[in-house]
Every structure is written in C-alpha cells, then in structure tokens.
Amino acid sequence: MVRTQIQLTEEQAERLKAVAARQGISQAEAIRLALDFWLPRIEQTSRRELRQRAMQSFGKFRDIEGKTDVSVNHDDYYVEAVWEMKGRRDPR
C-alpha cells in the first residue's frame, strides 16, 4: 500500500465517515473502493468524448463584461463561474 494524503470538504468527510460506518469498513477502504469504481470509467472516456463535453459547455456561462484577459485567464474565469453556479465562493 502507498500512503497518501487528501483534503476533503467537511461535507465529503462527513459523508465518507457515514458510508464507511454503515458498510463496516475503514474510510481508507471506502476511498479505495470509490477509486476502483471511478477510475475505469474515467480511463474509458475517450479524448473525443472529453472534447465533445467541453464543446457543449461553451456558451453556458454568463458574459464577462469588461474583461480583456479572458483568452489568457480563461481557466480562472471558468472555475469562478462554476463556483458561482454552485452558490459557493472560490476557495482560492
């Protein structure tokens, strides 16, 4: 086994603890099971599918009026928009 450290939101930590308790397993085992379930699905996602998903996201966010650096800082604006859609503040 390889030891690693992750950061979870409070909600994730609470949910993880509850699931692990219900299943009678450790939190580490619950994380390993989740990764075993999730990783093959991500690995099977083709580059074409990822491109298609990205293309579908175009135009789904509000205009950024007065911003002249969007082509350079688009990732930052995208993250900011996603956090805003979720009703949260960007933790950065």
Protein Blocks (a to p, Z undefined) as FASTA:
>chain_A
ZZddddddfklmmmmmmmmmmnopafklmmmmmmmmmmmmmmmpcfklmmmmmmmmgopa
ccdehiaklmmmmmmmmmmmmmmmnopacfZZ
